[in-house]
Amino acid sequence: MCGFSIMVIPDKNYFRIGEVSKILGVEPYVVRYWESEFRSVRPVRTRSDQRLYRKKDVEQLITIKNLLYKEMFTIAGARKKLTDINRGKEVAPFDESDKLIDIKRRLREIREVVS
């Protein structure tokens, strides 16, 4: 399995596709493909038809990469998940330690009722 590094977005307003591909660690054609599949990524076009991605586009692309490569979603699944995230329907995932803490709390409550 490939390792994932923390992606740092430089503090600027617009990014060319080459910069975006370096930030994401993918080829430019992958960025263009994701742009065609996910409506939330819409770069501005210059007069010479060059793509300029805004910071929010780059953030969306990072989320897309994580959904596809790290969480192993299909394109369709990632599209739905991203829509849910963008609409605020996304609930933070419960991690295993949170589950154990919740179980312990509930067991204590049951013990108090039974005692």
Protein Blocks (a to p, Z undefined) as FASTA:
>chain_A
ZZdddddddddfbdcfklmmmmnopafklmmmmmmmmmklccdddfkopacddfklmmmm
mmmmmmmmmnopafklmmmmmmmmmnopaccdddfklmmmmmmmmmmmmmmmmZZ
